[in-house]
Amino acid sequence: MLVLSRTRDESIIIGDNVVVTVVDVRGDKVKLGIEAPQDVSVHRREVYEAIRRENQQAAKLRPEDARGLGRNS
């Protein structure tokens, strides 16, 4: 893991097109601004892991499990 020190309004560049800027620091919380192309997904880790779990569960569905999904009861 690369660890960098940055202060408010300073940035790091990831690759050629992702910029991460320290927007604010208050106590033990840091606000980051992230500029990335629209085709690059940016998620908080816990959201990313939830999406991954949901995708893994959906991949396990059999066609018969999906019958009736999306139909109004």
C-alpha positions as CSV (number, residue, x, y, z in Angstrom):
1,M,0.0,0.0,0.0
2,L,1.3,3.4,-0.9
3,V,0.7,6.0,1.9
4,L,0.8,9.7,1.0
5,S,0.5,12.7,3.1
6,R,-1.7,15.5,1.7
7,T,-3.2,18.6,3.1
8,R,-6.4,20.4,2.2
9,D,-6.7,21.3,-1.5
10,E,-3.8,19.0,-2.4
11,S,-4.3,16.2,-4.9
12,I,-2.9,12.9,-6.1
13,I,-3.3,11.5,-9.6
14,I,-4.1,7.8,-10.3
15,G,-3.3,6.7,-13.8
16,D,-3.8,9.4,-16.4
17,N,-7.3,10.4,-15.6
18,V,-8.3,10.0,-11.9
19,V,-7.7,12.9,-9.5
20,V,-8.3,12.6,-5.8
21,T,-8.3,15.9,-3.9
22,V,-8.4,16.5,-0.1
23,V,-11.5,18.8,0.2
24,D,-11.7,19.1,4.0
25,V,-10.2,17.6,7.2
26,R,-12.1,17.7,10.5
27,G,-10.9,15.7,13.4
28,D,-10.6,12.1,12.2
29,K,-12.7,12.6,9.0
30,V,-11.3,13.5,5.6
31,K,-13.5,14.6,2.7
32,L,-12.2,13.6,-0.7
33,G,-13.2,14.9,-4.1
34,I,-12.7,12.4,-6.9
35,E,-12.6,13.3,-10.6
36,A,-12.8,10.3,-12.9
37,P,-14.2,9.5,-16.4
38,Q,-17.8,8.4,-16.4
39,D,-16.8,4.9,-17.4
40,V,-14.8,4.5,-14.1
41,S,-16.9,3.4,-11.2
42,V,-16.2,5.1,-7.9
43,H,-17.7,3.6,-4.7
44,R,-17.1,3.6,-1.0
45,R,-15.6,0.2,-0.1
46,E,-18.7,-1.0,1.8
47,V,-21.0,-0.1,-1.2
48,Y,-18.6,-1.9,-3.6
49,E,-18.6,-5.0,-1.5
50,A,-22.4,-5.0,-1.2
51,I,-22.7,-4.7,-5.0
52,R,-20.3,-7.5,-5.4
53,R,-22.3,-9.8,-3.0
54,E,-25.5,-9.0,-4.8
55,N,-24.0,-9.8,-8.2
56,Q,-22.6,-13.1,-6.9
57,Q,-26.1,-14.0,-5.5
58,A,-27.7,-13.0,-8.8
59,A,-25.2,-15.2,-10.7
60,K,-26.4,-18.2,-8.7
61,L,-30.0,-17.8,-9.7
62,R,-31.4,-20.6,-11.9
63,P,-33.9,-19.7,-14.6
64,E,-36.7,-21.2,-12.7
65,D,-35.8,-19.1,-9.6
66,A,-36.4,-15.9,-11.7
67,R,-39.9,-16.8,-12.9
68,G,-42.4,-14.3,-11.7
69,L,-39.8,-11.7,-10.7
70,G,-40.9,-8.2,-11.8
71,R,-44.5,-9.2,-12.1
72,N,-47.1,-7.2,-10.1
73,S,-49.0,-9.4,-7.7
